């Protein structure tokens, strides 16, 4: 495997990554020898592989490189095992080694492996001018096996969920490493076709519901470790399941009532009763902000609920590190947040904001395009 030479700044400090590849098994991690590892660069100026190397018999690899071009470029290492790509976190230090350079791979299967719901998080916004309420959902999917689950064909998803019959305007929330084509909607069914490796993976999406969809029945469908509900309506009534109201959550000046339930059975059905809209216009909730908040809270909730669950021997090595796509999305979100707060006051500053955002979006498009090719 070889790649075209990349132009590098010879004055830049030499960087290196020294890691190893392990295969997760129930008995513990096993080294993967003779495995290709590829070093990637993704930036607004260019993107592509820089170098590659095979692991030795102990699964170890080492790559050296120099940073070049745009200073916001990301560097990371990857390997493909069983047709599934696995990545390190972005390589930010001059020397990256140990767990930060570890890549854990798994055997794959299209067989019947249970993908559990560790957490489900539902956001119900205030009515918009059109009378519809924006809804956001985040699922924390758990794969407690030692294999990566893949779909057996193009019509059978790895995991699926159902939307309310009246849902319109479905949109995948790309706050993680899922490409748009990895999640599809067919009628009232949302299906995930991306591989689900051992550990936790998030799926988030939004849609809208008309006023006559309420009271809304929300069936659990499967056993759920944590069910969290954020409702912007102050007079909302929640019934049908044992649920506790927690302290309200404030985000970007908007207040959400927060409800929490644990260990729901698959037959459970929550009922959300909201008053009819009185005014002609109500402020639209920023679901992206609410979903980001949930994403920050969700892993702590899931892991807290699972503290008493036996762990696989390799599980402590599988960490929820941000993917390249996540890092870019967070950078865009931070930039937008500064803009909303009025940080970019004059025309020159605004132009700088728009230029920076365009560069980040272009970089993100490259990463997502690579994800689609792998999916």
C-alpha positions, 0 to 999 in steps of 0.5 A: 500500500502506497500513497502519493507524497504530501507537501510538508513544512520541513521546519515543522516539528517531527511528530510520531504516533506509536500504538498497537492494534488489539482484537476484542474478545470475551477473554481479553484483547489479542494483538493483531499482527500484519495489519495495515495502519493508515495515517490520514490528514483532513483539512480545508486545504486538502485531505487524504492518506499520508502514510501507512505501515503494517503492525508487527507480530505484537500488533505494534505500529509506529508512524512519523510525520510533519504537520503542514498546511492549514493549522486546523487540519486533523491527523488520525490513524485508522485500520480496516478489519472485517470490512469495518473501519476503526480510528484513533482519536485526533492526534494532537500532541507531538508524540501520541502513544499508549491508549491514545494510539490504541485501535481496538477491532472486532470480528463482524457478524450479521447474525442475531446480536442484541443491540440494547437501548442503554438510554433514550432521550426525548426533547419536546419543544414549544410550538412554532408559528406553523403550530407544529412542535419540534421533537428531538430524539437521542438513542444510546445503543449498547453492543455488549458482545465481542463482535461488530454487528453489520446489516446482512443486506441493504434492506435489513437494518442493524437497529430500528425505531418507530416514529409517531405516525404524524411525524414530518420533517425527519432529519438525522442529527449528525452530532456523531460519526454517522453519515447521512446515508447510515440512517434511513426513514421508511414510512414510520420506521427509522433504520440504522445501517452503519456497523455497531461495534462493541460499546455505545453508539449514539443515534440522534434525529429530529422531526415535527409533530402537529398539535393534534398529535398530543396527547402523545403516546411514546412506547418503549418498544424494547427494554430501556436502561434510562429514559430522559424527557425534556419538555419546554412546556411548563404545564406538561403532564407525564403519565403511564410510566414511573418517572421522576421530575428532576431539576429543570435544565436551562440552555441558551436562555430556554427552560426545559422541565426534565423527567427521568425514568430507569429500567423501563420494560419493553411494554411501557408506554409514556403519555405526554399531555400538552395544552393547546397552543394559545398564541399564534406564534411561539419561539422555536426551540433550538433542538441542536443545542438541546441535543448537544446538551443531551449528548454531553449528559448521556454517557454519564447516565448510561454508565451510572445505570450500568455500574452493577453490570459485569464488564467484558475484559476489554470494555475498560479499554473502549473509550468514547472518544470524539471522532473526526466528524465530532471534533469538526461539528463541535468546532462549528457549534462553538463558532455558531454559539459565539456568533449568537452571543454577538461576539462577531459585532462588525462586518469584518468580524462577521466575514471572518466568521463566515469564512471560518465556518465555510472552511469547517463545513468543507472539511466536514464534508470530506470526513462524511464522504469518507464515512459514506464510502466505508458504510 
